[in-house]
């Protein structure tokens, strides 16, 4: 049964996200052949240039779904064993008993126990997850730093473990996905970016999705404003940034239209086969970087729609930018949303992010988008 898109409700919801304090927000919602696209606010706070729904955007950890899909394709071809130890493929990066205990699956679903490298690469974030004791200084210091992914992996692998291999709840860690990128390189003989581009992005027919080759976003895009929990006031633009600090873990550039196309094809079994998709949808509890325990599969996580079933997708953030893409299990209803400010919540005296009107406005937009 088709539920018509409530375009007036969607128009109002996206406008209210901007009125709540978000500089710019844009989105696409699909229900079968019906499509709504909307945008509100500015792409550039200095000039007043408006956001539009076709802008290219850094989509952060949504990249992980693309990387996971590329790995599953190699599992299907027999080049990678999903439950094989990572030490079989990368013995110099994850050594000894740990390399024997951590499997490829554990990397994809964040149950490896490997720590997040970011607080070690960015000294001002070393107190993370104690937000009140962090600072944004390293964001400026590393704007044009070209990180070596092997060095980042070593930071995560040598840091104190955050769990035992295969134990739950897992702990979300970009270290896992940098290792998966090295794994793809090992078995395909090309870079992870080229492998994902050829086998996932081009296979899905995505026209505006690519890995960055430098610090700039090519084509029409928004500036990206980082507030770092009120410590950067006014929020600062980080749209020009070297993304080697996350690589194939979170550096992808895309559009809301491309994201909906990708997730629609993925959930239809057109990117990986049905058995691989079933593996991607097998979830375990994982503690997110926001400290919430979520259900997480292999590069996918579910969100329950308001009376309309389960949606599958991923969210992502970078310095200043964020995105969310979710597709209903039957593939019909989809939403992709992008925003151009991050960490807008100020901290209370205990160091916890305070509620902000943006949070409620985004929740209303998600409900309006998923309720058809």
N, C-alpha and C positions, 0 to 999 in steps of 0.2 A: 504494500500500500504506500502511495506517495503522499507525503505531507508537504504542502507547498511552503516554500521559504517565506518567512514573515519579514519582508524587506524593510518595513517601517521599524520593526523592533530591532533589526540588525543595524539599521542606520542610526537609531537612537543610542544603541548600546556602544557602538564604536565612537560616537561623538562624546558619550559620557566618560569613556576612558580618557580622552583628551582633556575634558573639563575637570577630571579628578586630579590632573597634574602631569599626565604623560605628554611630553612634547609632541610626539607623533605616533600614530598607530594605524596599521593597514591590515586587511584580512581578505580572505576568500572563503566562501562557504558554498559547498556543492551538495545537491541532492539529485542523483541521477543526472539528467540533462539540464536541470536548473542550476544556474550559477548566480551568486551575489558577490560583488566585490565592493569594498568600502574603505575609506580612509578618512582620517581626521587629524588636524594639527599640522605641525611644520616639520620639514626635513632639515631645516637650518634655522635655528633660533635667532641668528643674527640678521639674516636677510628676510625671513618670513616665507621662504620658499615652501610651498605646501607638500605634504607627503601624498603619494598616489599609490594605488594598489599594485602597480607593476614594478615598483622599485626592487633593485637587487639588494640583498641584505646578508650580513654574516649571521648564520643560523646556529652557531655553537654546536652543542652536543647532539643535535639532530644528525650531525655527521656520523655519529656512532652507528646509526641504523644502516647507513650506506656501507660502512666498514664491515659491520657484522654480516650483511648480505653478501659482500664479496668473499668473506671467509667461508660462509656456508656454501657458496658456489664451488669453492675449492674442495670442501668436504664432499660435495656431490660428485666431483670428478675423481675423488680418491687420492688427491694430493695431500690432504690434511685429515687427520683423525680427530673428530670432535672431542672424544674422551681420551686422546693421546696426551702424554705429558709434554709440556712446552719444552722441557729440557731435551727432548728428542730432536727438536728443530733448532732451538736457540741455546745450546749448552753453555755458551760463554756469557749470556745475559742473565739467565736464571740457573744457577749452578747447583750441583749436588742434590741432596735429598729434597730440597725445595723444588728444583726443576723436575724431579720425578713425581712430586706430589701435586703440583699445579697443572691442571689440564687446560686445553684450549677452551673448553666450555666454561671453566671457572674464570678465565679472563673475560669472556664475552658477557657473562652475567654478574661480574663483580664479586665473586666469592673466592678469589685467589688469596685474599689476606694481604695483598701488596698495598703499601701505603700510597697516598697521593703525593706526587713529587712537587706540586706547585708551591707549598710553603718553603721548600728548600731552594727552589729556583728564584723565588721572589722573597727576599729577606724580610720585607715589611709585613708579609703575611704569615710569618713563622708561628704566630700564636694561634692561627686558625685551627679549630673552629671557634676559638674564643674571640668573637668579632670585635669586642671593645678594645682588645689589645693589639689588633691589627692596624695597619695604616696603608694609605694608597701610594706611598712614595715610590715603591718599586714599579708601579704601573708606568710612571714617567721614565724611570731609569732604563726600562727594558723596551721602550717603544720601538726601537730599531735593532734590538739584539737578535742575532741569528743563532738560535739555540741548536746544539747538536742533539738529536733525539736519543742517541745512545747515552749521552751524559744525563739527560732527563730521566731515562729509564733507570740508570744506576742510582740516581737520587732516591727514586721510589723503592727500588729493590733493597738498598742498603739501609733505608729508614726502618725504624721499629715496625714490625708487622702489626696490622690492625685486625687480624683474625687468622684462623687456621685454614689451610686450603680445603675448600668445599664446605666450610662451616657457615651457618646462617645465624643471624642476618649477615649478609655480605656488606661491604662498605664500598661505595662508589669511588672509583679511582681512575683518573686518566692514564695512570701508568699501565693499566691493563690494555688499553687500546693503542698506546704507542708500541707495546709488545706485539699486538695483533698486526700492526702495520709492518713491523720487521718480519713477522711470520709470512705475510703476503709477499714481501720482497724475496724472502728465502725460497719460497716454493714456485714463484712465477718468473723470477729472474728480471723483474722490472720494478720500478718504484711502486709503493702502495697507491700513490695518487694516480699513476697511469693505469694500474690494474683496476681501481675503483671507477675511474673515468670510462675506460673501455667496456668493462663488464657490467656496470651498474648504471652510471649516468647516461651513457650513449644507448645502452639497451632499453632504458626507459624513455628515450627520446626527449630528454630534458634539454631545453635550448638555452636556459639562463643559469645553469648550475655548473660550478667549477671550483677547483681548488685555487687559491691565490698564488701567484708567482712572485709577488712583491707585497709591500705594505699597503697598497691602494686597492680599493674596490673599483674595478673597471665598470663603466656604464653608469646609468642613473642610479643613485643611491642616497641614503640619508646619512647625515652625521649621527654619531653615536655618543650619547651623553652618560657619563658615569658619575654617580653621586657617592658611592661607597659609604652608604649608611649615614649620609649627612656630613661626612668628613671632607667631601669636595663640594663646596658651595660657593658659587653656582656650579652645577655639574659641568664636567669638562669633556670636550670632544675627543674620542679615541677611535674615530673611524679610520684614521691612517695608523696602521699598526702591523708589525711583523708577526705573523701568526705561527711561526715555528715553535712557539711556546706550547702549542697544542697539536699542530700537524693534523694527521688523519683522525685524530680524536675529536676535534671540534673546530676546524678551520674553514669549513665549506661555505661558499657563497651561493645563494639560491634566491628564488622568488616564491611567494605564497602559491602561485599557480603551479610551478614546478613541484613544490612539496606535495600538493594534493595529488598531482599526477603520479608521483613516485609511490606514495603510500597506497594509493588506489591500486596500482599495478602489483605492489608487493603483497597486499592482502588478497589479491586475486590469484596469487601463485604464478605471476608472470615474470618475477625477478629471480626467485628461488622456487624450487618445486614444492608441492604440498607437504611432503614429509619434513623438509627443512623449515617451512613456515610453521608447522606444528611444533618443531623444536624451539623456534623463536618465541612461540607463545606459551612455553612452559616456564612458569615464573617461580621465583624464590624471593623471600623478603630481603631487601637491601636498604641500608641507611643512605639516604641521599646527601648531597653536599649541604642541603638546608637542614639536615638533622632529622628529617622525617623518614619513617620506614615505609617504603613503597614496594609493590610487587614488580619485579623486573625479570624480563625474559632474556632472550639473546638479542640485545639491541632494540628491544621493544618494551613498552610497559602499558598496562591497561588503565583506562579511566572510565568510570561508570557514567553514562549519560543519564539525564533526568528522565527515567522511565522509558528509555529508548535503547537499552542494551549497552554492550561494552564497546568502547572505542579503543583502538590501538594506535600508538604513535610514540612520540618523543618530544621533549622540550630541550631548549638550549640557551645558553647565555655566553656572551663574550664581554669584554670591557665595553660597557655602554649599550650593548644590543641584546635583544632576546627574541625568541620565536617559540611557537608551539604548533605542532602538527598532529592531528588525530583523525583517524578514519574508523567509522563504525565497522564492526566485524563483517557485516554483509557487504561492505564496500560502497554503499549508496551515499551515506551522509558523511561529509568531510568538512573539516575546518583547518585553516592555517592562518596564524596570526603573528604579526611582527611588531615589535615596539622598539623605540630608539632611546630608551633610558633604562638603566639597571640600578638595583640596590637603592631604591628610593625610600625604603623604610629607615627611619632613624632608630637609634637604640634606646631602650629604657635604661634606668640606673643599673639593672642587673646584666646589661649587655645583650638583651634579646631584642630582635626587631619589633618595633611597634606597628600595630595595624595602621594602614594608610587607605584613604579612599580609593586609590588606584586598585588595590587588591579586590575590593568589593565590585568595582566597575568591570574589571577583567572577568571576575566570576560570573557577572550578569551577562557579559558578552559570550562567554563559553556556553552558558545555559541556553541563550537565544540561538546560538549556532548549532547546538546538538539536539535541540528539542523537537525538531521536525520528524 
